[in-house]
């Protein structure tokens, strides 16, 4: 069975990503204390976007990502566009690198995503520091990134086993 999606399936996955994104944003807005023991809750939306970009990049186009992450910025009261820009840059970097990641095991993919997450967390912190914005403690920001990295395999597992989103192989990528 081929992992390349038909145009109808691509639109179905795009709609599914949008619905999941709104659900994750809504979950974050609810007054639930999901972060136990002082550990910040992971950024499930970023982990999901990275997992889908690496697996089937056509399912998460640039316009959809901009819309979803800008909505999250506004609703979660983050500086509008900063986190969106950083996530878009990281996603596009992963999208370009996915051709080489198809031949490597999952740990290499997880490492690349980990570098991207740490990069956007540190870049976000540096930009906010340069703009003289009051910041959380450094340890809290780094823990936020580490918890998101730790959740990435779960996002991949849910994407693969629940939604059937499989990574394209080298032969399938060449046929595209």
C-alpha positions in Angstrom: 0.0 0.0 0.0 1.3 3.4 -0.9 1.7 6.1 1.8 1.2 8.9 -0.7 -2.2 10.6 0.0 -4.8 11.4 -2.6 -5.9 15.0 -2.9 -9.1 14.2 -1.0 -7.2 12.6 1.8 -4.8 15.6 2.0 -7.8 17.9 2.5 -9.2 15.6 5.1 -5.9 15.6 7.0 -5.7 19.4 6.7 -9.2 19.7 8.2 -8.3 17.2 10.9 -5.1 19.2 11.8 -7.2 22.4 12.1 -9.7 20.7 14.3 -7.0 19.1 16.5 -5.2 22.5 16.7 -8.4 24.3 17.9 -9.0 21.5 20.4 -5.5 21.8 21.8 -5.8 25.6 22.1 -9.1 25.2 23.8 -7.6 22.6 26.2 -4.9 25.1 27.1 -7.5 27.8 27.7 -9.5 25.7 30.1 -8.8 26.4 33.8 -7.3 23.0 34.4 -4.0 22.5 36.2 -2.4 20.0 33.9 1.1 20.8 34.9 1.9 18.9 38.0 4.6 19.7 40.5 5.8 23.0 38.9 6.6 21.3 35.5 5.1 23.4 32.6 2.6 21.7 30.3 4.1 20.7 26.9 3.3 22.5 23.7 1.3 19.8 22.1 0.4 21.9 19.1 4.1 22.4 18.2 4.9 18.7 18.7 1.9 17.8 16.5 2.9 20.2 13.8 6.5 18.9 13.7 5.3 15.3 13.6 2.9 16.0 10.7 5.5 18.0 8.8 8.0 15.2 9.0 5.5 12.5 8.1 3.4 14.0 5.4 4.3 17.7 4.7 1.4 18.2 2.2 -1.1 17.8 5.1 0.1 21.0 6.9 0.5 23.8 4.4 2.2 27.1 5.3 -1.1 29.1 5.4 -2.8 26.7 7.7 0.2 26.7 10.1 0.3 30.5 10.1 -3.4 30.7 10.8 -3.4 28.1 13.6 -0.3 29.5 15.4 -1.4 33.1 15.1 -4.7 32.1 16.6 -2.8 30.4 19.4 -0.7 33.5 19.9 -3.7 35.7 20.3 -5.7 33.4 22.5 -2.8 32.4 24.7 -1.7 36.0 25.1 1.7 35.5 23.7 3.5 38.3 21.6 1.5 38.0 18.4 3.5 36.5 15.6 6.8 35.8 17.4 6.2 32.1 18.3 4.4 31.7 15.0 7.4 32.9 13.1 9.9 30.8 15.0 7.7 27.6 14.6 7.3 28.3 10.9 11.0 28.7 10.4 11.7 25.5 12.3 8.9 23.6 10.4 10.2 24.8 7.0 13.7 23.7 8.0 12.4 20.2 9.0 10.3 20.1 5.8 13.5 20.7 3.7 15.5 18.1 5.8 12.9 15.4 5.7 14.4 14.0 2.5 17.4 12.9 4.4 15.5 11.9 7.5 13.5 9.2 5.7 16.5 6.9 5.6 17.4 7.2 9.3 15.7 5.7 12.3 13.3 7.6 14.6 16.0 8.7 17.0 17.6 10.8 14.3 14.3 12.4 13.6 13.7 13.0 17.3 17.1 14.5 17.6 16.4 16.9 14.7 13.1 17.9 16.2 14.7 18.3 19.6 17.3 20.7 18.1 14.4 22.7 16.5 12.4 22.9 19.7 15.4 24.0 21.8 16.3 26.5 19.0 12.8 28.1 19.0 12.6 28.2 22.8 16.0 29.9 23.1 15.4 32.3 20.2 12.0 33.2 21.7 13.6 33.9 25.0 16.5 36.0 23.5 14.1 38.1 21.4 11.9 38.8 24.3 14.9 39.7 26.4 16.1 42.1 23.8 12.7 43.7 23.7 12.8 44.1 27.6 9.8 41.9 28.2 9.4 40.4 31.7 10.4 36.8 31.4 9.8 33.6 33.3 12.9 32.1 35.0 15.3 30.5 32.5 14.9 27.1 34.0 11.1 27.2 33.4 11.6 28.1 29.8 14.1 25.3 29.2 11.9 22.8 31.1 9.0 23.9 28.8 11.2 22.9 25.8 12.3 19.6 27.4 8.8 18.6 28.2 7.7 19.3 24.6 10.7 17.2 23.4 9.6 14.4 25.7 6.1 14.5 24.3 7.1 14.4 20.7 7.2 10.5 20.5 3.6 10.5 21.8 2.6 13.0 19.1 4.2 10.7 16.5 2.6 7.6 17.9 -0.9 9.2 17.9 -0.3 10.5 14.4 0.8 7.1 13.1 -1.5 4.7 14.9 -4.6 6.7 15.5 -4.7 8.9 12.4 -2.7 6.7 10.0 -0.2 9.3 9.0 2.9 7.4 7.9 6.3 8.8 7.0 7.0 8.8 3.2 9.9 6.5 2.1 12.7 7.6 -0.2 11.1 5.9 -3.2 7.8 7.6 -2.6 9.5 11.0 -2.2 11.3 10.6 -5.5 8.0 9.8 -7.3 6.7 13.1 -6.1 
